Amino acid sequence: MANTALSAFTRAILFNRFSTNSLTPSLNRNAIAFFATATGATKINVNVGTIGHIDHGKTTLTSAITRVQAKKGFAKHVKFDEIDKGKEEKKRGITINVAHIGYESPARRYSHTDCPGHSDFIKNMICGTSQMDVAVLVIAATDGVMEQTKEHLILAKQVGVKNMVIFINKADLVEDDVLDLVEIEARELLTIHGFDGDATPVIRGSALAALEGGDVSCIDKLLQALDSLPEPDRNEQDTFVMPIGSKTAITGRGTVIVGTLERGVLKKGDKVEIKGDGQTLQTTASDIHVFGKSVKEVRAGDHCGVLCRGVKADTVKRGMWAGHPGAVTITNRVKVELYLLSEAENGRKIGIRTGFTDKMYCSTWDQVGRFDMNNELLMPGEHTSATVLLMKDMPLRKGMPFTLREGSSKTTIARGIISDLEDHVAVEKHNLKKSAEKI
């Protein structure tokens, strides 16, 4: 999503209080009216999202969930064509930008991320899944498992998604024996990629039928499956940190930054540092909103908008992190453990040489990085240690996972983990090779 574009969730936050202008009124009313008066604020918040191949029904399912839950008083229905549609989406009728929708069950409150299926927009998909507690893998029974299905599972595992639910969509269009084969294939795929395929809940149904007022039992079963999953672990003891997913300016008041708290507790009036992209900004959290409702504090796992006093919108970019003073560390040089995906894992057929340079995706940011490896050549399926030099200082810490994508093929070719942070290195005239050689 472009930094200047308003996500559906950002618009929803602004509509209720921050702005006097009506931004996409039907979306605002539908998406947030329920949450402005909800009593479910004490329920645990679970971040859930839909992933899967293009045209398999992810956005239809998201809209169907809000329709069914609206009938029970647990949501406001958000129509298919109201879920954050950009210019290109309107032309093609598919989702590109990440959209955030809110709904509840009797037991929990859900912040739902509708992730895109375009390989061209994997960057948004990574940002969407970076703090997802549960992923709903949508597979069309008419197609079965596709290439993007596999790639999304690799990314979901890489960014730390622990729980998975399989939704076999368009089940009304095929015979039962075909559904059985799709389920077997899906479970095997999850097992291959490190999930518990045998224990993963599988729901069969038609999202379109539920959306159009037909059989809604599949939606009820999906919510029951989500409610039955273990509560996500929340780190509320450490200092507040929140990766920024989007932002927008509020004239005369500051900038709203939107994201999901990774850890800690943020209270209204707290001092906040925003770091990344080579910058450090000082501000105050003058207001906090959760789906249009102003709250005094938010905790780890909550998806929220924070109004930052005195911050200009053009200085904040997606990928920067907000945190209490001193909580966020930025640098442009790190040591990593790197694994090059094999051809069987949809990786490269040939290896990469030390000095390989391409985009590194980590948390909600992406940066061009140069990988100086311990080995002269790394072959698919092999592992090595490496030192990475980034173009700009970005938020980093030990143990963070990252993904390496090849720009030419737009495919995921490697994954790794940050093993140590090094001191900042000046990059002259955007020349990573020359700067690395000086080191």
Phi, psi and chi 1 to 4 in degrees:
 res  aa     phi    psi   chi1   chi2   chi3   chi4
   1 MET       -  133.2 -166.7 -173.7  -32.8      -
   2 ALA   -65.9  147.7      -      -      -      -
   3 ASN   -60.5  -31.2  -72.6  -35.5      -      -
   4 THR   -83.8  -12.2   55.9      -      -      -
   5 ALA   -82.4  141.1      -      -      -      -
   6 LEU   -87.2  123.5  -65.3  179.3      -      -
   7 SER   -74.3  164.8   69.8      -      -      -
   8 ALA   -58.5  -39.2      -      -      -      -
   9 PHE   -68.5  -39.8  178.7   64.7      -      -
  10 THR   -61.4  -44.5  -54.9      -      -      -
  11 ARG   -61.2  -38.5  -70.6 -163.5  -62.5  -92.7
  12 ALA   -63.8  -40.5      -      -      -      -
  13 ILE   -62.5  -45.5  -70.0  172.6      -      -
  14 LEU   -68.7  -34.5  -59.0 -179.6      -      -
  15 PHE   -58.7  -42.3  177.0   75.3      -      -
  16 ASN   -71.9  -34.7 -166.0   51.7      -      -
  17 ARG  -144.9  -43.8  175.6  164.2  175.8  159.3
  18 PHE   -66.6  -33.4  -70.0  140.6      -      -
  19 SER  -120.7  147.1  175.6      -      -      -
  20 THR   -91.3   -6.5   57.5      -      -      -
  21 ASN   -92.4  144.0  -62.2  -39.5      -      -
  22 SER   -87.1  112.1  177.2      -      -      -
  23 LEU  -103.7  111.2  -58.8  172.9      -      -
  24 THR    50.4   68.2  -41.5      -      -      -
  25 PRO   -53.6  -43.3  -23.7   33.4      -      -
  26 SER   -63.3  -39.5   59.2      -      -      -
  27 LEU   -65.4  -45.0  171.7   60.7      -      -
  28 ASN   -59.9  -48.0  -68.0  -29.9      -      -
  29 ARG   -63.4  -45.4  -73.4 -166.6  -64.3  -90.2
  30 ASN   -69.2  -40.8  -71.3  -23.6      -      -
  31 ALA   -78.2  -29.9      -      -      -      -
  32 ILE  -123.3  -11.4   68.3  169.5      -      -
  33 ALA   -58.7  -39.5      -      -      -      -
  34 PHE   -62.4  -43.4  168.4   72.7      -      -
  35 PHE   -73.4  -19.4  -78.3   91.3      -      -
  36 ALA   -68.0  -24.7      -      -      -      -
  37 THR  -121.7    7.7   56.4      -      -      -
  38 ALA   -65.3  148.5      -      -      -      -
  39 THR  -101.3    4.2   57.7      -      -      -
  40 GLY   -86.5   15.5      -      -      -      -
  41 ALA   -63.0  -23.4      -      -      -      -
  42 THR   -83.3  -10.8   56.9      -      -      -
  43 LYS   -71.1  151.7  -64.6  177.9 -178.5  176.7
  44 ILE   -66.9  138.0 -176.4  171.3      -      -
  45 ASN   -92.7  129.5 -178.9   72.1      -      -
  46 VAL  -119.6  128.8  177.3      -      -      -
  47 ASN   -91.9  112.4  -62.1  -57.5      -      -
  48 VAL  -123.5  150.8   59.8      -      -      -
  49 GLY  -152.0  159.9      -      -      -      -
  50 THR   -99.9  132.7   41.0      -      -      -
  51 ILE  -131.7  164.0   63.1  174.2      -      -
  52 GLY   142.9  178.0      -      -      -      -
  53 HIS   -67.7  153.3 -165.6   77.3      -      -
  54 ILE   -59.0  140.8 -177.0  173.2      -      -
  55 ASP    68.5   15.6  -68.8  -23.7      -      -
  56 HIS   -88.8   -5.7  -84.2 -155.7      -      -
  57 GLY   108.7   24.0      -      -      -      -
  58 LYS   -64.8  -48.7  -60.5 -178.5  -62.7  -63.4
  59 THR   -70.0  -36.2  -59.0      -      -      -
  60 THR   -60.8  -42.1  -56.9      -      -      -
  61 LEU   -64.2  -43.4  177.7   61.5      -      -
  62 THR   -58.9  -46.7  -57.3      -      -      -
  63 SER   -64.6  -38.9 -178.4      -      -      -
  64 ALA   -63.8  -39.1      -      -      -      -
  65 ILE   -60.0  -46.4  -68.0  171.9      -      -
  66 THR   -66.0  -33.7   63.7      -      -      -
  67 ARG   -67.2  -46.8 -176.7 -172.6 -175.2  -78.7
  68 VAL   -65.9  -43.2  173.4      -      -      -
  69 GLN   -69.8  -28.6  -66.1  -52.4   96.5      -
  70 ALA   -63.7  -35.7      -      -      -      -
  71 LYS   -62.6  -26.0  -66.3  -74.8 -173.3  179.9
  72 LYS   -96.3   -1.1  -56.7  173.9 -175.7  177.8
  73 GLY    83.2   17.2      -      -      -      -
  74 PHE  -106.9    7.2  -73.4  126.7      -      -
  75 ALA  -169.3  175.3      -      -      -      -
  76 LYS  -115.9  132.1  -76.8  -67.3 -179.1 -179.7
  77 HIS   -63.5  128.7  175.7   41.1      -      -
  78 VAL  -110.1  116.2 -176.5      -      -      -
  79 LYS   -67.9  157.7  -64.0  179.7 -179.6  178.4
  80 PHE   -53.3  -48.3  178.6   93.2      -      -
  81 ASP   -82.0    7.3   58.8   -1.3      -      -
  82 GLU  -105.2   -1.8  -67.6  174.9  -16.4      -
  83 ILE   -87.7   82.1  -59.0  179.2      -      -
  84 ASP    49.1   62.1 -162.8   31.5      -      -
  85 LYS   -92.7  120.4  -60.9 -173.5   68.7   60.9
  86 GLY   -88.0  179.8      -      -      -      -
  87 LYS   -60.0  -46.8  -67.9 -178.7 -179.9  178.4
  88 GLU   -70.0  -33.8 -173.1  175.9  -14.4      -
  89 GLU   -60.8  -42.1  -68.8  178.1   76.3      -
  90 LYS   -62.6  -34.6  -69.7  179.7 -179.9  178.2
  91 LYS   -70.1  -39.8  -67.2  178.8 -178.0  177.7
  92 ARG  -104.2  -11.3  -57.0 -177.7   62.8 -176.2
  93 GLY    71.3   27.5      -      -      -      -
  94 ILE  -133.2  164.5   53.4  175.9      -      -
  95 THR   -84.1  134.0  -52.9      -      -      -
  96 ILE  -118.6  -56.2  -68.7  175.3      -      -
  97 ASN   -77.4  152.1  -69.1  -35.6      -      -
  98 VAL   -72.4  132.6  173.5      -      -      -
  99 ALA  -119.3  143.0      -      -      -      -
 100 HIS  -114.5  124.4  -63.7  -80.4      -      -
 101 ILE  -125.4  144.8  -53.3  -62.6      -      -
 102 GLY  -112.9  140.5      -      -      -      -
 103 TYR  -158.4  171.8   55.2   84.9      -      -
 104 GLU  -134.4  164.0  -67.7 -169.8   24.2      -
 105 SER  -119.4  176.6   70.9      -      -      -
 106 PRO   -60.0  -24.0  -26.4   36.0      -      -
 107 ALA  -102.7  -31.3      -      -      -      -
 108 ARG  -139.8  163.4  -67.0  177.3  176.7  176.9
 109 ARG  -109.4  134.0  176.4  162.8   53.0   95.9
 110 TYR  -118.2  132.8  -68.1   98.4      -      -
 111 SER  -105.2  110.2  -63.3      -      -      -
 112 HIS  -101.8  126.6 -172.8  114.2      -      -
 113 THR  -104.4  121.0  -55.7      -      -      -
 114 ASP   -93.2  102.2 -175.2   34.3      -      -
 115 CYS   -86.6  146.6  -69.3      -      -      -
 116 PRO   -76.3  161.7   27.6  -33.3      -      -
 117 GLY  -107.3   -5.3      -      -      -      -
 118 HIS   -68.0  131.3 -102.5   81.8      -      -
 119 SER   -65.6  -29.9   59.6      -      -      -
 120 ASP   -65.4  -18.7  -70.4  -15.4      -      -
 121 PHE  -119.2   32.1  -68.8   86.2      -      -
 122 ILE   -61.7  -29.7  -72.7  -67.8      -      -
 123 LYS   -56.3  -44.8  176.4  167.9   67.5  173.9
 124 ASN   -67.5  -36.6  -80.8  -13.1      -      -
 125 MET   -62.8  -41.2 -171.2  -94.2  179.6      -
 126 ILE   -63.0  -44.1  -67.4  172.0      -      -
 127 CYS   -64.4  -36.0  -65.8      -      -      -
 128 GLY   -67.1  -35.8      -      -      -      -
 129 THR   -92.5   -5.5   60.1      -      -      -
 130 SER   -61.7  -24.1   62.3      -      -      -
 131 GLN  -133.9   41.9  -69.5 -178.2  -48.0      -
 132 MET   -91.2  125.6 -166.0 -176.8  -69.8      -
 133 ASP   -78.6  -39.3  -59.8  -47.3      -      -
 134 VAL  -135.0  135.7 -176.0      -      -      -
 135 ALA  -112.8  132.3      -      -      -      -
 136 VAL   -97.9  109.1  179.0      -      -      -
 137 LEU   -85.0  111.3  177.8   61.9      -      -
 138 VAL   -93.6  123.2 -178.6      -      -      -
 139 ILE  -126.8  123.8  -57.5  174.4      -      -
 140 ALA   -75.1  127.2      -      -      -      -
 141 ALA   -62.5  -25.0      -      -      -      -
 142 THR   -74.4  -21.4   50.3      -      -      -
 143 ASP  -113.4  -33.7  -67.6  -28.0      -      -
 144 GLY    77.1 -160.8      -      -      -      -
 145 VAL   -71.1  130.7  171.6      -      -      -
 146 MET  -118.4  175.0  -55.7  -73.2  -78.3      -
 147 GLU   -60.8  -43.4  -74.5  -57.7  -48.9      -
 148 GLN   -67.4  -27.4  -72.4  179.1    6.2      -
 149 THR   -59.1  -45.6  -48.8      -      -      -
 150 LYS   -66.2  -43.3  -60.8  174.8 -176.9  177.4
 151 GLU   -64.4  -39.6 -174.9  175.1   15.0      -
 152 HIS   -65.3  -35.9  -74.9 -163.3      -      -
 153 LEU   -65.9  -41.1  -85.5 -179.7      -      -
 154 ILE   -59.0  -46.4  -68.2  171.6      -      -
 155 LEU   -66.4  -41.2  -69.2  170.4      -      -
 156 ALA   -61.3  -42.1      -      -      -      -
 157 LYS   -65.5  -40.6 -172.7   64.9  177.5  179.4
 158 GLN   -64.9  -39.9 -178.7   59.3   32.9      -
 159 VAL   -87.6    4.9  -61.8      -      -      -
 160 GLY    96.9   16.3      -      -      -      -
 161 VAL   -68.6  124.2  176.8      -      -      -
 162 LYS   -98.2  -33.2  -64.4 -179.6  179.3  178.5
 163 ASN  -114.5  143.3  -64.1  -58.6      -      -
 164 MET  -135.9  142.7 -169.4   76.4   62.1      -
 165 VAL  -127.3  134.4  175.6      -      -      -
 166 ILE   -98.0  127.9  -60.2  171.2      -      -
 167 PHE  -116.4  109.5 -173.4   87.5      -      -
 168 ILE   -86.9  106.4  -59.0  177.9      -      -
 169 ASN   -90.0  165.7 -164.6   24.0      -      -
 170 LYS    59.1   34.0  -53.3 -179.3 -175.7 -179.4
 171 ALA   -68.0  -19.0      -      -      -      -
 172 ASP   -78.5   -4.6   54.4  -24.1      -      -
 173 LEU  -101.8   -3.5  -58.1 -179.5      -      -
 174 VAL  -133.6  167.8  -59.3      -      -      -
 175 GLU   -79.4  163.6  -59.1  -65.1  -28.6      -
 176 ASP   -62.1  -35.8  -73.3  -14.5      -      -
 177 ASP   -67.5  -30.3   56.0  -14.3      -      -
 178 VAL   -69.3  -40.9  174.9      -      -      -
 179 LEU   -60.5  -40.6  -71.1  174.1      -      -
 180 ASP   -61.6  -42.3  -68.4  -21.3      -      -
 181 LEU   -66.1  -41.8  -70.2  173.9      -      -
 182 VAL   -63.0  -40.9  172.5      -      -      -
 183 GLU   -64.7  -43.5  178.7  174.5  -26.0      -
 184 ILE   -60.9  -45.8  -68.4  170.5      -      -
 185 GLU   -63.2  -40.2 -174.2 -179.9   15.8      -
 186 ALA   -65.9  -43.2      -      -      -      -
 187 ARG   -64.5  -41.6  -70.7 -171.9 -176.7  -81.5
 188 GLU   -62.9  -40.0  -70.9  178.0  -11.4      -
 189 LEU   -63.0  -43.2 -174.9   66.9      -      -
 190 LEU   -62.3  -42.2 -100.2   63.7      -      -
 191 THR   -62.5  -43.0  -59.3      -      -      -
 192 ILE   -59.0  -36.3  -69.7  171.2      -      -
 193 HIS   -95.6   17.5  -70.7   92.4      -      -
 194 GLY    93.2    5.8      -      -      -      -
 195 PHE   -96.9  166.2  -64.9   94.7      -      -
 196 ASP   -86.8   86.3 -170.4  -12.5      -      -
 197 GLY   -62.3  -35.2      -      -      -      -
 198 ASP   -69.6  -33.8  -67.1  -25.3      -      -
 199 ALA   -95.3   -5.4      -      -      -      -
 200 THR   -70.1  128.4  -61.3      -      -      -
 201 PRO   -62.7  137.8  -18.8   30.9      -      -
 202 VAL  -122.7  124.4  175.5      -      -      -
 203 ILE  -113.5  133.4  -46.9  -61.2      -      -
 204 ARG  -110.6  138.7  -58.1  177.7 -179.8 -175.8
 205 GLY   173.9 -170.4      -      -      -      -
 206 SER  -126.1  110.8  170.5      -      -      -
 207 ALA   -64.5  -37.3      -      -      -      -
 208 LEU   -65.7  -41.4 -177.3   60.7      -      -
 209 ALA   -62.5  -41.9      -      -      -      -
 210 ALA   -65.3  -38.6      -      -      -      -
 211 LEU   -66.5  -34.2 -179.8   59.8      -      -
 212 GLU   -90.6    8.9  -66.7  177.8  -16.8      -
 213 GLY    92.7   12.2      -      -      -      -
 214 GLY   -86.1 -136.9      -      -      -      -
 215 ASP   -68.2  119.6 -175.8    5.7      -      -
 216 VAL  -108.3    8.5  -59.5      -      -      -
 217 SER   -62.2  -31.5   60.4      -      -      -
 218 CYS   -66.4  -33.3   61.5      -      -      -
 219 ILE   -70.6  -41.5  -55.6  -61.6      -      -
 220 ASP   -60.6  -43.1  -67.5  -26.6      -      -
 221 LYS   -66.2  -36.8  -68.5  176.1 -178.4  176.6
 222 LEU   -63.9  -44.7  176.2   59.2      -      -
 223 LEU   -65.3  -37.4  -93.6  -66.2      -      -
 224 GLN   -63.8  -39.6  -69.6  169.7    8.7      -
 225 ALA   -65.0  -41.5      -      -      -      -
 226 LEU   -64.6  -41.5  -67.5  173.8      -      -
 227 ASP   -65.2  -27.5  -75.8  -15.0      -      -
 228 SER   -82.2  -13.4   68.4      -      -      -
 229 LEU   -72.3  153.4  -65.3  172.7      -      -
 230 PRO   -59.3  146.5  -19.8   30.7      -      -
 231 GLU   -64.6  137.0  -71.6 -170.6    3.3      -
 232 PRO   -67.6  146.3   21.7  -31.3      -      -
 233 ASP   -73.7  131.8  -66.9  -29.6      -      -
 234 ARG  -121.0  126.8  -57.3  -60.5 -167.6 -154.4
 235 ASN   -95.7   94.7 -179.7    1.7      -      -
 236 GLU   -98.0   -1.5  -61.9 -178.9    2.0      -
 237 GLN   -85.6  -36.2  -51.8  -54.2  -44.4      -
 238 ASP   -75.8  171.9  -72.7  -15.1      -      -
 239 THR   -66.3  152.3   50.7      -      -      -
 240 PHE   -63.6  131.9  152.3   70.5      -      -
 241 VAL  -142.5  134.1  167.4      -      -      -
 242 MET  -141.7  110.9 -175.9 -176.4   81.2      -
 243 PRO   -63.8  137.3  -22.1   34.4      -      -
 244 ILE   -89.3  125.6  -62.7  172.6      -      -
 245 GLY   -96.6  -32.6      -      -      -      -
 246 SER  -160.4  170.9   60.5      -      -      -
 247 LYS  -155.8  162.4   53.8   86.9 -169.8 -120.7
 248 THR  -159.4  155.5 -167.2      -      -      -
 249 ALA   -89.9  143.9      -      -      -      -
 250 ILE  -117.7  110.2  -54.8  -61.5      -      -
 251 THR   -53.9  125.6  -55.6      -      -      -
 252 GLY    81.1   -4.5      -      -      -      -
 253 ARG  -122.7  -28.4  -61.8 -163.6   63.9 -174.7
 254 GLY   135.6 -147.8      -      -      -      -
 255 THR  -129.1  136.3  -62.9      -      -      -
 256 VAL   -91.8  124.3  174.6      -      -      -
 257 ILE  -106.3  138.5   57.1  173.3      -      -
 258 VAL  -119.7  135.8  179.8      -      -      -
 259 GLY  -177.4 -175.1      -      -      -      -
 260 THR  -113.9  128.0  -58.0      -      -      -
 261 LEU   -62.1  123.4  -92.4   70.7      -      -
 262 GLU   -80.1  -35.5 -172.9  175.3  -84.8      -
 263 ARG  -160.5  165.3   70.7 -176.1 -163.8 -149.8
 264 GLY    79.3 -170.1      -      -      -      -
 265 VAL  -132.0  133.6  178.0      -      -      -
 266 LEU  -114.8  128.4  175.1   66.8      -      -
 267 LYS  -112.6  150.9  -62.3 -178.9  179.5 -179.9
 268 LYS   -59.4  130.4 -168.2 -178.3  -64.6 -173.9
 269 GLY    96.9   -8.0      -      -      -      -
 270 ASP   -66.7  147.6  -79.0    0.1      -      -
 271 LYS   -74.1  139.5  -62.4  -66.7 -177.0 -177.2
 272 VAL  -135.1  140.0  174.4      -      -      -
 273 GLU  -108.4  137.2  -81.1 -175.2  -16.9      -
 274 ILE  -115.0  118.4  -59.9  174.8      -      -
 275 LYS  -126.3  151.4  -71.3 -175.0  173.8 -177.3
 276 GLY   133.5  167.7      -      -      -      -
 277 ASP    55.6   32.0 -158.8   48.7      -      -
 278 GLY    76.3   13.6      -      -      -      -
 279 GLN  -125.1  157.7  -56.9  180.0   77.8      -
 280 THR  -135.7  118.8  -62.2      -      -      -
 281 LEU  -115.7  140.5  -51.1  173.2      -      -
 282 GLN  -107.7  135.0  -53.0  -71.5  -21.9      -
 283 THR  -157.2 -175.6 -176.5      -      -      -
 284 THR  -131.4  139.6  -59.9      -      -      -
 285 ALA   -79.9   92.3      -      -      -      -
 286 SER   -81.7  -18.3   55.4      -      -      -
 287 ASP  -158.0  152.8 -155.7   -5.3      -      -
 288 ILE  -135.1  131.9  -54.0  171.4      -      -
 289 HIS  -126.0  141.3  -84.2 -139.9      -      -
 290 VAL  -122.6  109.0  175.8      -      -      -
 291 PHE    46.9   51.6  -74.3  102.3      -      -
 292 GLY    86.3   -6.5      -      -      -      -
 293 LYS  -106.8  124.9 -177.3  178.6 -179.9 -179.0
 294 SER   -71.2  130.9 -178.5      -      -      -
 295 VAL  -128.4  158.9  -64.0      -      -      -
 296 LYS   -80.1  -30.1  -67.3 -178.0  179.4  179.7
 297 GLU  -154.9  158.3   65.9  177.2   34.6      -
 298 VAL  -131.7  153.7  -78.5      -      -      -
 299 ARG  -123.7  169.5  -62.7  177.1  173.3  -87.4
 300 ALA   -48.8  130.5      -      -      -      -
 301 GLY    97.3  -16.0      -      -      -      -
 302 ASP   -79.1  138.3  -73.9  -19.4      -      -
 303 HIS   -97.2  124.2 -162.8   68.9      -      -
 304 CYS  -150.8  169.7   64.8      -      -      -
 305 GLY  -116.9  134.1      -      -      -      -
 306 VAL  -119.3  122.1 -178.7      -      -      -
 307 LEU   -82.8  115.2  179.5   59.9      -      -
 308 CYS  -101.7  113.9  -62.2      -      -      -
 309 ARG   -67.0  133.3 -176.0 -171.1  -53.5  157.3
 310 GLY    75.1    9.6      -      -      -      -
 311 VAL  -101.0  128.8  172.8      -      -      -
 312 LYS   -82.0  137.5  -65.4 -178.7  178.9  179.7
 313 ALA   -61.6  -33.2      -      -      -      -
 314 ASP   -73.7   -7.0   57.6    2.4      -      -
 315 THR   -93.6  -11.1   61.5      -      -      -
 316 VAL  -106.5  134.5 -179.8      -      -      -
 317 LYS  -131.4  152.3  -64.5 -177.9  179.7  179.4
 318 ARG   -59.3  138.5 -176.3 -178.8   68.7 -179.7
 319 GLY   106.5  -23.3      -      -      -      -
 320 MET   -71.1  159.7  -60.6  175.4   75.5      -
 321 TRP  -116.3  142.8  -73.4    9.2      -      -
 322 ALA  -103.6  144.7      -      -      -      -
 323 GLY  -165.5  167.0      -      -      -      -
 324 HIS   -63.0  152.8  -76.2  142.4      -      -
 325 PRO   -49.7  126.7  -29.9   36.8      -      -
 326 GLY    87.2   -4.8      -      -      -      -
 327 ALA   -81.4  -23.6      -      -      -      -
 328 VAL  -110.0  130.6  178.0      -      -      -
 329 THR  -109.4  132.7  -59.2      -      -      -
 330 ILE  -121.6  144.5   58.8  173.5      -      -
 331 THR  -161.7  170.2 -175.6      -      -      -
 332 ASN  -120.4   12.0   69.7  -25.8      -      -
 333 ARG  -138.2  124.1 -172.4  165.5 -178.5 -101.1
 334 VAL  -140.9  156.9  -68.0      -      -      -
 335 LYS   -98.0  139.8  -69.4 -171.8  179.4  -62.1
 336 VAL  -136.4  159.8  -55.8      -      -      -
 337 GLU  -105.6  124.8  -62.7  -61.1  -43.9      -
 338 LEU  -120.4  133.5 -178.8   68.4      -      -
 339 TYR  -120.7  123.1  172.6   73.2      -      -
 340 LEU   -90.3  119.5 -169.7   64.0      -      -
 341 LEU   -60.0  143.0  -63.8  177.7      -      -
 342 SER   -80.8  169.1   66.0      -      -      -
 343 GLU   -62.7  -33.9 -173.0  177.6   -3.7      -
 344 ALA   -67.7  -21.2      -      -      -      -
 345 GLU   -98.4   22.4  -63.5  169.4  -54.5      -
 346 ASN    66.6   27.4  -60.8  -41.9      -      -
 347 GLY   -94.6 -158.7      -      -      -      -
 348 ARG   -76.2  157.5  -73.4  169.5   60.7   99.9
 349 LYS   -87.8  -26.3  -64.1 -179.6 -179.7  179.0
 350 ILE  -120.6  163.2   58.6  175.5      -      -
 351 GLY   -79.9 -178.7      -      -      -      -
 352 ILE  -124.0  148.3   59.7  174.9      -      -
 353 ARG   -97.0  157.6  -66.4 -171.9  177.4  -83.2
 354 THR   -58.6  143.1 -174.6      -      -      -
 355 GLY    93.8    1.2      -      -      -      -
 356 PHE   -55.4  133.5 -177.7   84.0      -      -
 357 THR  -127.6  124.6  -58.2      -      -      -
 358 ASP  -166.7 -175.6 -140.2  -42.5      -      -
 359 LYS   -78.7  133.2  -86.1 -160.5  172.5 -179.0
 360 MET  -108.1  127.0  172.5  177.4  168.2      -
 361 TYR  -107.9  126.3  -68.2   79.5      -      -
 362 CYS  -148.8  130.3 -172.2      -      -      -
 363 SER    54.9 -125.9 -178.7      -      -      -
 364 THR  -103.1   11.5   56.8      -      -      -
 365 TRP  -117.7  162.8   58.4  -99.3      -      -
 366 ASP  -140.0  141.7   61.0  -85.4      -      -
 367 GLN  -146.6  148.2  -84.3  -78.0  -40.9      -
 368 VAL   -70.7  132.0  173.7      -      -      -
 369 GLY  -135.3  147.6      -      -      -      -
 370 ARG  -104.7  128.8  174.9 -174.2  167.6   91.0
 371 PHE  -105.9  105.9  -71.3   72.8      -      -
 372 ASP   -96.5  106.8  -71.0  -64.4      -      -
 373 MET   -93.7  157.8  -57.8 -179.2  -64.3      -
 374 ASN   -67.4  -29.8  -70.7    2.0      -      -
 375 ASN   -96.9  147.3  -57.9   -9.5      -      -
 376 GLU   -68.4  -34.4  178.7   63.9   29.8      -
 377 LEU  -137.2  132.5  179.3   66.7      -      -
 378 LEU  -114.9  119.8 -178.5   65.7      -      -
 379 MET   -93.0  154.5  -64.8  -59.1  -67.9      -
 380 PRO   -53.8  134.2  -27.1   35.8      -      -
 381 GLY    89.6   -0.8      -      -      -      -
 382 GLU  -106.5  164.3  -66.7 -178.4  -10.6      -
 383 HIS  -125.4  148.1  158.4  -88.6      -      -
 384 THR  -154.5  167.6 -170.7      -      -      -
 385 SER   -95.7  150.6  -61.0      -      -      -
 386 ALA  -152.9  161.0      -      -      -      -
 387 THR  -111.2  130.1  -59.8      -      -      -
 388 VAL  -111.0  131.9 -178.3      -      -      -
 389 LEU  -113.6  120.7 -178.4   61.2      -      -
 390 LEU   -97.5  159.9  -58.6  171.2      -      -
 391 MET   -67.9  -38.2 -162.0   68.4   71.9      -
 392 LYS  -132.3  160.1  -64.6 -178.7  178.9 -179.8
 393 ASP   -68.3  127.5  -74.9   -3.6      -      -
 394 MET  -129.4  158.7  -61.8  -55.5  -65.2      -
 395 PRO   -66.3  127.3  -15.2   28.8      -      -
 396 LEU  -147.4  157.0  -71.4  155.1      -      -
 397 ARG  -158.1  161.2   67.0  165.2  178.0  -89.0
 398 LYS   -61.3  142.1  -68.8 -178.7 -177.9 -179.9
 399 GLY    88.8   -5.4      -      -      -      -
 400 MET   -72.8  134.8  -76.6 -178.0   62.3      -
 401 PRO   -82.5  156.8   29.1  -32.7      -      -
 402 PHE  -146.3  165.6   66.6   86.8      -      -
 403 THR  -127.6  140.9  -61.3      -      -      -
 404 LEU  -112.4  125.6 -177.3   61.0      -      -
 405 ARG  -119.7  141.0  -72.0 -178.3   59.9   78.8
 406 GLU   -87.7  122.2 -167.0  169.0   38.4      -
 407 GLY   -63.4  -36.2      -      -      -      -
 408 SER   -69.0  -41.8   57.5      -      -      -
 409 SER   -98.9  -10.6   61.8      -      -      -
 410 LYS    54.6   42.7  -67.1 -176.8  172.4   61.3
 411 THR  -125.7  153.9   56.5      -      -      -
 412 THR   -75.7  125.3  -58.5      -      -      -
 413 ILE  -116.0  -17.8   62.4  168.3      -      -
 414 ALA  -156.7  160.7      -      -      -      -
 415 ARG  -142.0  161.5   56.4 -167.4 -177.9 -162.0
 416 GLY  -167.6 -171.9      -      -      -      -
 417 ILE  -143.0  143.7 -167.1  166.3      -      -
 418 ILE   -75.0  122.3  -51.3  -65.0      -      -
 419 SER  -100.3  -26.2   58.0      -      -      -
 420 ASP  -163.2  152.9 -155.1    0.6      -      -
 421 LEU  -103.1  136.0  -54.1 -174.7      -      -
 422 GLU  -110.7  167.4  -58.9  -74.7  -52.8      -
 423 ASP   -68.8  154.2  -67.5  -24.7      -      -
 424 HIS   -58.3  142.0  164.2   84.5      -      -
 425 VAL  -124.0  128.7  173.3      -      -      -
 426 ALA   -69.3  131.5      -      -      -      -
 427 VAL  -105.2  114.9  177.7      -      -      -
 428 GLU   -87.6  126.2  -59.4  176.8    5.8      -
 429 LYS    51.2   38.6  -61.6 -179.9 -179.5  179.6
 430 HIS    58.9   25.5  -56.2  -74.4      -      -
 431 ASN  -101.9   92.9 -166.6  -32.2      -      -
 432 LEU   -67.5  -37.2  -71.9  172.7      -      -
 433 LYS   -62.5  -48.1 -179.2  178.9  179.0 -178.8
 434 LYS   -64.6  -40.7 -174.4  176.2  179.6 -180.0
 435 SER   -68.0  -38.5  -59.1      -      -      -
 436 ALA   -68.0  -37.4      -      -      -      -
 437 GLU   -67.2  -32.1  -73.2  173.8  -10.2      -
 438 LYS   -65.0  -34.0  -79.0 -171.6  176.8 -178.3
 439 ILE   -66.5      -  -58.0  171.4      -      -
